[in-house]
Amino acid sequence: MKKHLLIPGVVVAAVFCVFTITGSSKNGKNVAVTFTKDVAAILYQNCAECHRPTGVAPMSLMNFKEVRPWARSVKERVADRTMPPWFADPKHGQFANNPSLSQVEIDTISAWVDAGSPKGDEKDLPPAPKFVEGWVIGTPDLVLSMQEEHAVPADGTVPYLYFRIPTGFTEDRWVQAVEIKPGDRRVVHHVIATLEDAQRKRIGGLGGITPNKTAIISPPGSARLVRAGSVIVLQMHYTTIGEATKDRTSVGLIFTKERPKIVLAGGNAINTGFVIPAGVANHEVRASTTFKDDTYLYSLMPHMHVRGKDFTYTAVFPDGRTQVVLHVPKYNFDWQLDYELKEPLFLPKGTRLDCVAHFDNSTGNKYNPDPSKSVRWGDQTWEEMMIGWYTTVSYLDPSAKPSVASSSGSER
């Protein structure tokens, strides 16, 4: 998957991206596109992060032998645009981490597959990307782990559990990248990492991971502040798999080498009091938050469970203007994406961020566990949530701040 910068998580899984084209030589004759000359470079750029032997995707696509059996499936998935996964409505906003393939790329994939997916000359093969074994972010500067293994039973429901990991920091540290690495990925559905002080008061967050997102990487020049004496608290959602196992999740950190110009923080608009009636196919739930200070909005991540249908963020400015910042018309629980704005959006003091979600609790929703029952807020997947997560940025260096005119936009 093409990956831009940040990820509050899932981060990031099975992406089939193969680039092919039929070109012309200098004498006007068609030139066959091959894996070595044309396909491998695009795979390395867009797919290898997940599609490698130790990646989160179900198969590796690092060489011709691995790719060839999946060629027709690759064509099908990119042609219907289910891969790479991206759900933002293009009518609203531009996003820096949009991995969508161009129509030319999709057409050339089809042409390569239809031509029999030729390998080509080995001398045309570009160097394969290099990855740090076992880590998406690269070699961590520090790895902190749960103090003890936790035994996960073979079956049944495991309530959310919380594990405290002291950082031992004697001074404030700036963190540029975070990776949460489960001990047994099979049973870890998701993790949310927050920060507390010695009195157990929440003082910040590190982000979270979902099945498709394992790392939180801040953009160049930016970081998250972890204060001296902080304790990392992991909210662990375990799911049973039919066999007993043990998990000891770790957190890898990469620190900035110098004071950052940009500081990342965040929050949410949340509604915990809703009731989704049984059998209703389009139930609306709303949540809002109002910013008390001038704010720059960096990214958005809607969160619902399997009845989630669509989600919209709208900024309502103090002068009455409104702007749809993100519209996700087909929410997909399996791909909980973080949508990074191409330019941070300036929200002046008093701006309200409205979040509107719709849920499908009908028999028409094939993922619905039980359409005969009303649904309320709850931690488990068969219950529901409505959270409009967002990430904000503040600027320690004024020169790094984007112009208000270019970031606020307008829409009524």
C-alpha positions as CSV (number, residue, x, y, z in Angstrom):
1,M,0.0,0.0,0.0
2,K,1.2,3.5,-0.6
3,K,1.9,5.0,2.7
4,H,2.2,8.7,3.4
5,L,2.9,9.7,6.9
6,L,0.8,9.0,9.9
7,I,-1.2,6.4,10.8
8,P,-4.1,7.1,15.1
9,G,-3.5,3.1,13.1
10,V,-4.5,-0.2,11.1
11,V,-2.5,0.2,9.7
12,V,-1.8,-1.3,6.7
13,A,-2.6,-4.8,4.9
14,A,-3.3,-6.7,1.7
15,V,-2.8,-4.3,-1.3
16,F,-2.5,-5.7,-4.8
17,C,-0.8,-3.1,-7.0
18,V,0.9,-4.1,-10.2
19,F,1.8,-1.7,-12.9
20,T,2.0,-2.7,-16.5
21,I,1.8,-1.0,-19.9
22,T,2.4,-1.7,-23.6
23,G,4.7,1.0,-25.0
24,S,6.3,1.7,-28.3
25,S,9.9,1.5,-29.3
26,K,11.7,4.1,-31.4
27,N,10.8,2.3,-34.6
28,G,7.1,2.3,-33.7
29,K,6.7,-1.3,-32.8
30,N,4.9,-2.4,-29.7
31,V,7.2,-3.3,-26.7
32,A,6.0,-6.0,-24.3
33,V,5.8,-4.9,-20.7
34,T,7.4,-7.3,-18.3
35,F,7.6,-8.0,-14.6
36,T,11.3,-7.1,-14.4
37,K,11.2,-3.9,-16.4
38,D,7.8,-2.5,-15.4
39,V,5.9,-4.4,-12.7
40,A,8.5,-5.0,-10.0
41,A,9.2,-1.3,-9.4
42,I,5.6,-0.5,-8.8
43,L,5.2,-3.5,-6.5
44,Y,8.2,-2.4,-4.5
45,Q,6.8,1.1,-4.2
46,N,3.2,0.3,-3.5
47,C,2.8,-3.2,-2.2
48,A,6.0,-4.5,-0.6
49,E,5.5,-2.8,2.8
50,C,2.6,-5.3,3.4
51,H,3.2,-8.0,0.8
52,R,6.4,-9.4,2.0
53,P,7.3,-12.5,4.0
54,T,7.0,-10.8,7.4
55,G,4.3,-8.3,6.4
56,V,0.6,-8.2,7.4
57,A,-0.7,-9.2,4.0
58,P,-1.7,-12.8,3.3
59,M,0.9,-13.4,0.6
60,S,4.2,-12.0,-0.5
61,L,4.6,-10.2,-3.8
62,M,8.3,-9.5,-3.8
63,N,9.4,-11.5,-6.8
64,F,8.0,-12.9,-10.1
65,K,7.6,-16.4,-8.7
66,E,5.4,-15.1,-5.9
67,V,3.4,-12.7,-8.0
68,R,2.6,-14.9,-11.0
69,P,0.0,-17.2,-9.4
70,W,-1.9,-14.1,-8.2
71,A,-1.8,-12.1,-11.4
72,R,-5.5,-12.6,-12.4
73,S,-6.6,-11.8,-8.9
74,V,-4.5,-8.7,-8.9
75,K,-6.2,-7.6,-12.1
76,E,-9.7,-8.2,-10.7
77,R,-9.0,-6.4,-7.4
78,V,-7.5,-3.2,-9.0
79,A,-10.1,-3.1,-11.8
80,D,-13.0,-2.9,-9.3
81,R,-10.9,-0.6,-7.1
82,T,-11.2,-2.7,-4.0
83,M,-7.4,-2.5,-3.9
84,P,-5.7,-0.4,-2.8
85,P,-8.4,0.2,-0.1
86,W,-9.6,3.8,-0.1
87,F,-13.1,5.0,0.8
88,A,-13.1,8.8,0.8
89,D,-15.6,10.5,-1.5
90,P,-13.4,12.4,-4.1
91,K,-16.0,15.2,-4.2
92,H,-14.8,16.4,-0.8
93,G,-11.2,17.1,0.1
94,Q,-7.8,16.1,-1.1
95,F,-5.7,13.6,0.9
96,A,-2.0,13.2,1.1
97,N,-2.1,9.4,1.7
98,N,-4.6,8.5,-1.1
99,P,-3.2,5.3,-2.6
100,S,-5.7,5.0,-5.4
101,L,-4.4,3.9,-8.7
102,S,-4.9,6.0,-11.8
103,Q,-7.0,4.7,-14.7
104,V,-3.8,4.3,-16.7
105,E,-2.3,2.1,-14.1
106,I,-5.4,0.0,-13.9
107,D,-5.6,-0.4,-17.7
108,T,-1.9,-1.4,-17.8
109,I,-2.4,-4.0,-15.1
110,S,-5.2,-5.5,-17.2
111,A,-3.0,-5.4,-20.3
112,W,-0.1,-7.2,-18.6
113,V,-2.3,-9.9,-17.2
114,D,-4.1,-10.4,-20.5
115,A,-0.7,-10.8,-22.2
116,G,0.2,-13.7,-20.0
117,S,2.1,-11.8,-17.3
118,P,5.6,-12.2,-18.9
119,K,8.6,-12.1,-16.7
120,G,11.2,-10.3,-18.9
121,D,14.9,-9.9,-18.7
122,E,16.5,-10.4,-15.3
123,K,18.9,-7.5,-15.9
124,D,15.9,-5.1,-15.9
125,L,14.9,-6.0,-12.3
126,P,15.4,-3.0,-10.0
127,P,16.8,-3.4,-6.5
128,A,14.3,-4.7,-4.0
129,P,13.5,-2.5,-1.0
130,K,15.1,-3.3,2.3
131,F,13.1,-3.7,5.5
132,V,14.1,-4.0,9.1
133,E,13.0,-7.5,10.0
134,G,9.9,-7.5,12.1
135,W,9.4,-3.7,12.3
136,V,7.5,-1.4,9.9
137,I,9.1,1.8,11.3
138,G,12.7,0.6,11.1
139,T,14.9,-0.4,14.0
140,P,13.3,1.2,17.2
141,D,15.4,3.4,19.5
142,L,13.6,1.8,22.4
143,V,11.3,-1.2,22.8
144,L,9.0,-1.4,25.8
145,S,6.9,-4.5,26.6
146,M,4.0,-5.6,28.8
147,Q,5.6,-6.5,32.1
148,E,4.1,-10.0,31.9
149,E,2.6,-12.4,29.4
150,H,-1.2,-12.5,29.4
151,A,-3.0,-15.8,28.9
152,V,-5.8,-15.6,26.3
153,P,-8.3,-18.5,26.6
154,A,-9.3,-20.7,23.8
155,D,-12.9,-19.4,23.5
156,G,-15.4,-17.0,25.0
157,T,-15.5,-13.2,25.2
158,V,-12.5,-11.4,26.6
159,P,-13.4,-8.0,28.1
160,Y,-11.1,-5.0,27.3
161,L,-8.0,-5.2,29.4
162,Y,-5.5,-2.5,30.4
163,F,-1.8,-3.0,30.8
164,R,0.6,-0.3,32.2
165,I,4.1,0.0,30.9
166,P,6.4,2.6,32.7
167,T,8.6,4.5,30.3
168,G,11.2,5.3,32.8
169,F,11.8,8.6,31.1
170,T,13.7,11.1,33.3
171,E,13.2,13.9,30.8
172,D,10.6,14.8,28.1
173,R,11.1,12.9,24.8
174,W,9.8,13.7,21.3
175,V,8.6,10.5,19.5
176,Q,8.5,10.5,15.7
177,A,7.3,7.0,15.2
178,V,5.4,4.3,17.2
179,E,4.8,0.7,16.4
180,I,2.7,-1.6,18.5
181,K,3.8,-5.2,18.0
182,P,1.5,-8.0,19.4
183,G,3.2,-11.0,20.8
184,D,0.5,-13.2,19.1
185,R,-1.1,-11.2,16.3
186,R,-3.8,-13.8,15.9
187,V,-5.6,-12.8,19.1
188,V,-5.0,-9.1,19.1
189,H,-7.9,-7.3,17.4
190,H,-6.8,-3.8,18.2
191,V,-4.8,-1.8,20.7
192,I,-5.1,1.8,21.8
193,A,-2.1,3.4,23.5
194,T,-2.5,6.3,25.9
195,L,-0.2,8.2,28.3
196,E,-0.7,8.7,32.0
197,D,1.3,10.4,34.7
198,A,2.3,8.9,38.0
199,Q,-1.2,9.8,39.5
200,R,-2.9,7.9,36.6
201,K,-4.2,11.1,35.0
202,R,-4.4,10.9,31.2
203,I,-1.9,13.3,29.7
204,G,-1.8,12.3,26.0
205,G,-2.0,9.5,23.5
206,L,0.3,7.6,21.2
207,G,-2.3,6.3,18.8
208,G,-3.6,2.8,18.1
209,I,-3.5,-0.2,15.8
210,T,-6.1,-2.2,14.0
211,P,-5.7,-5.3,11.9
212,N,-4.6,-3.3,8.9
213,K,-2.4,-0.7,10.8
214,T,0.5,-1.3,13.1
215,A,2.5,1.9,13.0
216,I,2.0,5.6,13.7
217,I,4.6,7.6,11.8
218,S,4.6,11.3,12.1
219,P,5.4,13.6,9.1
220,P,8.9,15.0,8.7
221,G,9.7,17.7,11.3
222,S,6.9,16.6,13.6
223,A,6.5,14.5,16.7
224,R,4.4,13.6,19.7
225,L,5.5,14.7,23.2
226,V,6.0,12.0,25.9
227,R,6.6,13.7,29.2
228,A,9.1,12.5,31.8
229,G,7.7,9.8,34.1
230,S,4.9,8.9,31.6
231,V,3.3,5.5,31.7
232,I,2.1,3.9,28.5
233,V,-1.4,2.3,29.0
234,L,-2.3,-0.3,26.4
235,Q,-6.1,-1.0,26.0
236,M,-6.0,-4.5,24.6
237,H,-8.9,-6.1,22.7
238,Y,-8.3,-9.8,22.5
239,T,-10.4,-12.2,20.4
240,T,-10.3,-16.0,21.0
241,I,-9.3,-18.4,18.2
242,G,-10.2,-21.8,19.5
243,E,-6.9,-22.5,21.2
244,A,-5.3,-21.1,24.3
245,T,-2.3,-18.8,23.8
246,K,-0.3,-16.1,25.4
247,D,0.4,-12.5,24.4
248,R,3.1,-10.0,25.4
249,T,2.6,-6.9,23.2
250,S,5.5,-4.5,22.8
251,V,5.8,-0.8,21.8
252,G,8.7,0.3,19.6
253,L,9.6,4.0,19.7
254,I,11.8,6.2,17.4
255,F,12.8,9.5,18.8
256,T,13.5,12.7,16.9
257,K,17.1,13.8,16.8
258,E,16.2,17.5,17.3
259,R,13.3,19.6,18.6
260,P,10.4,19.3,16.1
261,K,8.8,22.2,14.3
262,I,5.3,20.6,14.5
263,V,3.6,18.9,17.4
264,L,0.8,16.3,16.9
265,A,-2.1,15.9,19.2
266,G,-5.8,14.9,18.7
267,G,-9.2,14.2,20.1
268,N,-12.6,13.0,19.0
269,A,-16.3,13.7,18.7
270,I,-18.1,10.8,20.3
271,N,-21.6,9.6,21.0
272,T,-22.1,6.8,23.6
273,G,-25.8,7.2,24.2
274,F,-27.4,6.0,21.0
275,V,-29.8,3.1,20.4
276,I,-30.0,1.6,16.9
277,P,-33.4,0.0,16.6
278,A,-33.8,-3.6,15.4
279,G,-34.2,-3.9,11.6
280,V,-33.5,-0.3,10.7
281,A,-31.4,0.1,7.6
282,N,-30.3,3.8,7.9
283,H,-30.2,4.9,11.5
284,E,-28.5,8.3,12.1
285,V,-26.2,9.1,15.0
286,R,-24.5,12.5,15.5
287,A,-21.6,13.9,17.6
288,S,-19.9,17.2,17.7
289,T,-17.0,19.0,19.2
290,T,-16.2,22.7,19.3
291,F,-12.6,24.0,19.2
292,K,-11.8,26.5,22.0
293,D,-8.6,27.8,20.2
294,D,-7.4,28.2,16.7
295,T,-6.6,24.8,15.4
296,Y,-5.1,23.1,12.4
297,L,-6.8,19.8,11.5
298,Y,-4.4,17.2,10.1
299,S,-6.2,13.9,9.7
300,L,-9.5,12.1,10.4
301,M,-10.4,8.5,11.3
302,P,-14.0,7.5,11.6
303,H,-14.7,4.5,13.8
304,M,-17.8,2.2,13.9
305,H,-18.3,-1.5,14.0
306,V,-19.9,-4.0,11.6
307,R,-23.2,-2.1,11.3
308,G,-21.4,1.1,10.2
309,K,-22.7,2.3,6.9
310,D,-21.3,5.8,6.2
311,F,-19.6,8.7,8.1
312,T,-19.2,12.4,7.4
313,Y,-17.1,15.2,9.0
314,T,-18.3,18.8,8.5
315,A,-16.6,21.9,9.8
316,V,-19.0,24.7,10.7
317,F,-17.1,27.9,10.9
318,P,-17.9,30.8,13.3
319,D,-19.0,33.0,10.3
320,G,-21.6,30.3,9.3
321,R,-19.7,28.7,6.5
322,T,-19.7,24.9,6.3
323,Q,-17.2,22.6,4.7
324,V,-17.4,18.8,4.3
325,V,-14.0,17.7,5.3
326,L,-14.4,14.0,4.8
327,H,-17.3,11.8,3.5
328,V,-16.9,8.1,3.6
329,P,-20.0,6.7,1.7
330,K,-19.2,3.0,2.3
331,Y,-17.6,2.5,5.6
332,N,-15.6,-0.8,5.9
333,F,-14.9,-2.1,9.4
334,D,-12.0,-4.3,8.0
335,W,-10.2,-1.2,6.7
336,Q,-10.1,1.5,9.4
337,L,-8.2,4.1,7.5
338,D,-6.7,7.4,8.7
339,Y,-7.4,10.1,6.1
340,E,-4.5,12.6,6.1
341,L,-5.4,16.0,4.6
342,K,-3.2,17.2,1.8
343,E,-2.9,20.6,3.6
344,P,-3.8,21.1,7.3
345,L,-7.2,22.7,7.6
346,F,-7.3,25.9,9.6
347,L,-10.2,25.9,12.1
348,P,-10.5,29.3,13.8
349,K,-11.6,29.4,17.5
350,G,-15.2,28.5,17.8
351,T,-15.4,26.2,14.8
352,R,-17.6,23.2,15.4
353,L,-16.8,19.8,13.9
354,D,-20.0,17.8,13.2
355,C,-19.8,14.1,12.7
356,V,-22.8,12.2,11.2
357,A,-22.9,8.4,11.0
358,H,-25.5,6.0,9.6
359,F,-25.9,2.4,10.7
360,D,-27.5,-0.6,9.0
361,N,-29.1,-2.9,11.5
362,S,-31.3,-4.6,8.9
363,T,-31.2,-8.1,7.4
364,G,-29.8,-6.5,4.3
365,N,-26.4,-6.1,6.1
366,K,-24.6,-9.4,5.6
367,Y,-22.2,-8.5,8.4
368,N,-25.0,-7.9,10.9
369,P,-24.7,-10.3,13.9
370,D,-28.4,-10.1,14.8
371,P,-30.8,-7.7,13.1
372,S,-33.6,-8.7,15.5
373,K,-32.0,-6.8,18.4
374,S,-31.5,-3.1,19.1
375,V,-27.9,-2.1,19.5
376,R,-26.2,0.2,21.9
377,W,-22.7,1.4,22.6
378,G,-20.3,-1.4,23.6
379,D,-16.7,-2.6,23.3
380,Q,-17.3,-5.8,21.5
381,T,-17.6,-6.1,17.7
382,W,-21.3,-7.2,17.9
383,E,-22.1,-4.0,19.8
384,E,-21.5,-0.6,18.2
385,M,-19.4,2.6,18.5
386,M,-19.6,6.0,17.0
387,I,-16.3,8.0,17.2
388,G,-15.0,10.7,15.0
389,W,-11.3,10.6,15.8
390,Y,-9.1,13.4,14.5
391,T,-5.5,14.5,14.7
392,T,-4.4,18.2,15.0
393,V,-1.1,19.9,14.6
394,S,0.4,22.9,16.3
395,Y,3.5,24.8,15.2
396,L,6.5,25.4,17.4
397,D,8.2,27.1,14.4
398,P,5.9,29.7,12.9
399,S,7.7,29.4,9.5
400,A,6.3,25.8,9.2
401,K,2.7,27.0,9.5
402,P,0.7,26.9,6.2
403,S,-1.2,30.0,5.1
404,V,-4.7,30.3,6.4
405,A,-6.1,31.1,3.0
406,S,-4.8,28.0,1.4
407,S,-5.9,25.7,4.2
408,S,-9.4,26.8,5.2
409,G,-11.2,26.5,1.9
410,S,-14.9,27.3,1.6
411,E,-18.1,25.5,1.0
412,R,-21.7,26.2,2.0
